[in-house]
Amino acid sequence: MDPVRVLNVSDYTQFRVSPSVYYNRFFECEDNEKTRVSTTSKKRKRKERKPYTLNERERSAYQRHQEAKPLLLKAHEVLFGAKDLLHCISNLKSDGGDDDDSCCSNGIRELSCIEDGKKQSFVELGSVWQAPLYEISINYREENMTTGDSGSSLGVSRLVPAFNNLVMNESCDDVEAEILNNRYVLPGNSCFYMSDLKQIHDLIPADTDSGFNLIVIDPPWENGSARQKSLYPTLPNRYFLSLPIKQLTHTKGALVALWVTNREKLRTFVEKELFPLWGVSYSAIFYWLKVKADGSLINELDLFHHRPYECLLLGYCHGEGMNTELPSTYKHLEENQVIISVPGEYSRKPPVGKLLMDYLPGTRPARCIELFAREMFAGWTSWGNEPLHFQELSYFVNRSMNDG
């Protein structure tokens, strides 16, 4: 999967995601690694480590890994057999050509063009007493809006509260928005609700027919790496028990997709406590296998604490009045599918919505929501304390006329 291509095809009309920015962290690390290898002629001898005995949880995690390993190796082998795909992967950063080079001159800033070098922290903004006073300006382009009387076009700016409020782009096209002199891109027919966990119940629909058919969840699990790098605040597992998954579910049910790490303690928590409390019945697992530009894995497959893959657990939450058995109209969710891609910035997941659409219960168009979102998608609702994180204008370039 090329996440940038998926996003640009399905979510944006006026802008497009810049490959050079999306993959910036990965390619930068790769370049640094090459420099480090070329300038280092001698390697220090590592001390031999004493044999380590795995505890019970580690043995269970090792067993899960051994069960998944043949599938992942086969998927990786298929990738290497597809020379055209490898060629595409190697050209990911440069895909898009001249537009990426001209983004600063066009007024669209890349990460290197940001004046203060620091992104806006919505987590910090939302925690201060002034948070209810902050407003976001949604700037509709002239071609996005027409008057009902004359049909003539005009530009419209709408000012609404940024926090604890459902902010909507009611246009079919993506539009620019501005908050505290920082600009963002909102996909067409999308909306976000920026708040902490205490306000999530405001999203529960009054009528379950207005509930969601797809609920994607990317929780900020307790993570030593994220905590050390101060990338985002994490939460203890018990906080996720309060998520109102059942109340958010559509009358005809919902597919729930939960991103998890490879920690055995976490997997046990999800299987024994979280899914049962949410009313979710497990159906399948997908794997996200992360590769470099040359197609090789970002880490050794057997590296115990840094596996080169993450898991997406999938299950169904039944709507009100439904039986516990899945209706025959549901498309069978195939177990053990593998998504392969070059990773973007830390913690950014590939867009899986399109892959899951065929498995959703209910009518179309489906109603979709992401919880703990850090980006937005066309037609989706995004909730979290920083849903605009990856929507900053620096991640985008203007879509040229011949892009289609």
N, C-alpha and C positions, 0 to 999 in steps of 0.2 A: 504494500500500500504506500502511495505517496500522499501523506496527509494534506500537503499544500494543494495538490491537484484536486483532491476530493473537496476541500473547502472552496476553492475557486470556482469549481463547476456548479456546486449546489448552493452556496451561501452568499455570493457577492456578485453584484452587477456593475457598480460604479468603481469599486476598488478591487484589488486582488491581494492576497497574502504574498508577501515577499519571501521567496525561498531563501535568499541570502540571510535574512533576519530570522526566519523560522528555525533554520538549521545552524544558526550562528554559533551556539554553544558547542555543538558537536564537532563541527569542522574546525573551530578554533582550538579545541582540545586536541584534535588529530594533528593539526599543524604543530602545536607545541610539543606533542609527543615525538614527531619526526625530528624536530630540532634538538630535543633532549637526547635522542638516540644517536644522532649524527655527531654531537659534540662530546659525547661520553665514550671514551675509548676503553676505560677500565671499569669493571663491575666489582662492587664489593662482594665478598663472599658472605653468603647468608649463613647464619648459625643454624645448625640442624635442630629442628624442633623436636621436642619429646613427643612420643605417641600420645594422642588425645582420645579419650573415650567419650563417645557421644552419650548425652543423657537421653531420657525417654522421649522428650519432645523433639530433640534433634534427630533421633532415630526415625521418628514418624515423618519428619520433614524430608529426611533422606529417602525414605520409602516412597513418598509422593513424587519426589524428583526422579527416582528410578523408573517409576511408572510412566512419567511424562517424557523422559529422555528419548526413547525410540521415536516417538511422534515428532519431537522437536528436531532431532537429527535428520529425519526423513524430509521434513519441511525445508530445512536448511540445504539439504542435498538437492531438492527440487529447484530451489533458488539458483544454486550454482549451475544447474543444468540449463537454466533459461538465460542465455547470453544477452538477449535483448533487455531483460529486466535488470541485469547487472549493469549494463550500459546506462540505462535510465537512472539507476541509483547513483552511479558515479558522477552524473551530471546534475544531480538535484540542486546543488547550490547555485549553479549558473543558469538553471532553467528560467527562462523569462527574458534573458538577454539584456538589451539596452535599458529597459525600464528600470532595472534595479540600480544601474549606474547613475541615472538621472533623477532619482527620487528626491535628493536634497534640493536640487535646482528647481524642481517642480513644487516645492513647498511641502513635500511629504518627507518626513524625517526618518532616517534609519537610526538604529541604536547609537551609532557613532556620532550622529548629528544632534543628539539631545543635549541641550545646553548644560544642564547641571549634572548630567551623567547618572541621575537617580530617578527611578520611577516613582510615580505617585503611590503612596501607601494608603489604600482604602481601609485597611485594618486599623491603622492609627487614626485616620479621619473619623471612622465610625465609632470610635471609642471616646471621643471628646464630647463635652456638653453641647458644643455648637453643631453637632452632626445633623439635627433636625432642620437647621437653618441653611445647610448647603443645598444649592440647586444645580440642576443640570439643564443646559440649553440644547434642545434637539433642533437641528437646522435642516429643514426639508429643502431640497433643491427645487428650482422652478418647475422642472419636468415631472417632479413627484406629486405636485399638488395642483389642482384645478378648481376654479370657483364653480359652484353649482349653477349660477345664473348665466354667465356669459361663456363659460368654458375656457376663458383665458387663463394662462398660467401665471403663477406668482410664487415668490419665496416666502416661507413661513418659519418663524422660530418659536418654539414652545418651551417655556420655562416651568419646570416641575421639581418637587423635592427629590433629591438623589438617594436618600436613605429611607428605609422603612416605607417604601412606596413602590407600587408596580409601575415601572417606567416602560412605556411602549413605543415602538416604532410602528406606526400604523400604515406606513408606506410599503409597497411591494419591493422597493429597492432599498439598498443600504444607504444610510445617511450619516452625516457627521454629527457629533454631539460634543459639548464642551463643559468642563467643570474645573473651576479654579485655574483657568488658562491652559488646561491640558485638553487635547482633542482625542476623540475616540470614534470608532466606526461601529454602528449598530446595524446588523443584518436586517433584511426586509422581514416584516411581520414578526419581529422578535420582541421579547420583553425581558426585563430583569427585575429582581427584587433584591436589593442589597441591604442585608441586616445580619445580626448575629443569630445564634440558634434559638434564642427566646422568641423571636418574631416569626419563625417558620410557619406557625399555625395560621398566620394571616393568609397563607396561600391555599388553605383547605377550601375547596369550592362548596357553596351552599347546596348545590345539587350534584350528585355523583355522576350524572350524565355529562357534567363539565369537568370530570376528573381526567386523569392522564392514562394513556395506553402504554407509554414507555417512560420508565423512571430510571435514569442513569445516575449513579452515585459514586463519587470519588472522594471518600472521606479523608480528612487530614489525620490519618492514623499516627499514633505515637511512633516517631522515627528518629533514631539517633542522628542520622545524616542531616535531615532537614533541620533538626534542632541546633546542631553544631554550626551549620551554615546560616542560621537565622533566616531561612527562606520563607517560611510561613509558620504560623502558630499551629501546634498539633493539639489533639484532644484525647483524653483517656477513652477507652472503649465503651465505658458505661454511658457516655453522653449520647452515643448513637442509638441506644435503645429507645430514646424518646422521639425519634423521627416518626412522624405520622404517616407512614407508608400506606397503611390501609385506608386512611381518610383521603389520601391524594389519588387513590386508585379509581379508575373509571368504572362505571356500573358493570361493564362487560369484562372487566379485569385489566391487568397490566403486566407487561414483562418488566422485571426488575433486573438491572445490570449493575453489579457491584464490583468495583476495582479493589483488589486486595494485594498485599505483599506476600512474600513466601514464608513469613513467620508462622510456625506451627501453632503457636499460642493464638494468633489471630484467626487462622482457619478454623480452629476448634471453637472459638468464640462465635464465629459466624454460623457455623453448622449447628451448634448446640443451643445457642441463646438468641442471636440476632435474627436470623431468618424465621425461626419459630415464633418469636415475639411479634415480628412484622406481619406474620401471616403469609410468608413466602415459601413456596414449595420448590426445592432445588430441581433444576432441569438439566443444566449442562455447564461446562467450563470451556472458555476460549483462552488461548495463550497469546500474549503479545511478545514476539521474539524480536529483540533489538539488534540491529546490525550496523556496521560501519559502511562508509561509502564504497569500499571494495567488496562488500558482501559478507565479510567476516564478522563474527559475533563481537559485541562490544566488550565482553568478558568471557573467560573460559566457562563452558557450560556447567562444569562441576565445581566452580568456585562457590564454596558453601554459603557465605554471607552476602555475596554479590552476584546472584544468578542473573544471566542476561535476558531474563523474561519476567513478565508480570502476569497475573491471572485476572480474568473477568468472569465472575460467578454469575450465572443466569438462573432465574427462577420466576415463577408466576405467582402473582397475588390476585386472588379471586375477588371479583366485585360483589356488591350486595345482591343477595338472592341467587348467586351462582352455586352450583354443586361443587363438591371438592374435586370431581373428575373434570379433566380438561375437555372442552367441547371438541367434537370431531372436526370442526371448521378450522382449528388451530393447525398451522403448518408445523410439522415435527421439527424440533430444535435439535440439530445434529451436535453430538458431543465431540469434544476435542478438536475444535477448529483452531488454526494457527494464523495469526496476523503478523506479517513481517514488515518492519519499516525502520528507517533511520529515526532515532528519537529527536525531538525538538528540545526546548528548554526543560530544565529540571521539573519533574512532576507533570508535565503536559502530556496528556494522553492522546492517542490517535482518535479521529472522529469515527465512532462506530455506529452512529445512527442509521446510515444507509444500509449497513450490513444486517441490521436487526429488523428493518421494516417489515419483511415478509413474515416474521414470527409474532407480530403483535395481534392481540385480540381487539375486537371492536371495529368500528367503522373507520373509513378514510375521509378526509385526511386525519392522520393520527395526531393526538395531542401528546406532546413530548416535553419532559422537564429534566433538567440536570440539577442535582443537589450538590452543594459545595463547588459550584461552577467557578471557573476562572476564565472562561471565554463564552461566547454566545454563538448560536446557530440560527439560521433563517427558520422562522416558524416555531421556534422553541421558547420555553420559559427557562431562564437561568436564575437560580437562587444561590446565594452565598455571601460572604463578607467581602469578596473582591471579584465579582463576575466580569468586571471590565479590565481585569489584569492583562489579558492578551488581546484586548480590543484597542489598545493605544495606537494612535495613528502611525507610530514608528514601525509597526509590524506590516504596514500596507504600502502599496504603490498605486498610482492611478492606473486604471485599466485602459489600455490604448484602444483606439477605434478598431484595430484589426484583430483584437483578442477574441472577439465573438462573444 
